């Protein structure tokens, strides 16, 4: 999935928080954006391995969410939403194509590394690949709650990310071809 799709998943959680407790809307929105993007910062290292923790983010998100519900405050809510978004990102990478430059070819058996299991999880290919038409459709649907609930900074980021998503989806296969030429 595109990084933007991962952010929009986190923003669904944040939109729920914002509806239930509007005082924490901005913290939840920012935490969802950062948490949704955070695992992909490993693109400069061992991508989908270094900062992707499908099990550990999930394990940490449970007590963090319980704490945020028991003691709602900006920091507790932000930490819970960040961890939920990072967990969803790491888990959902297994739903898409493999970890490869041309995932639509379906050659790689590696989707995301599970440190807990000590192995790579296989791609399910429910979303063909990052930037596929299905990924763009999913991203667009997931962005709707954030567009309806948030205003200001968060809404501006969502609109910008939708524009980036459309551009990336339109150019995805060209990006792979250009990267191959650059590497050669």
Secondary structure by P-SEA (a helix, b strand, c coil): ccaaaaaaaaaaaaaaaaaacccaaaaaaaaaaaaaaccccccccccccccccccaaaaaaaaaaaaaaacccaaaaaaaaaaaaaaaaaaaccccccccccccccccccccccccccbbbbbcccccccccaaaaaaaaaaaaaaaaccccaaaaaaaaaaaaaaaaaacaaaaaaaaaaaac
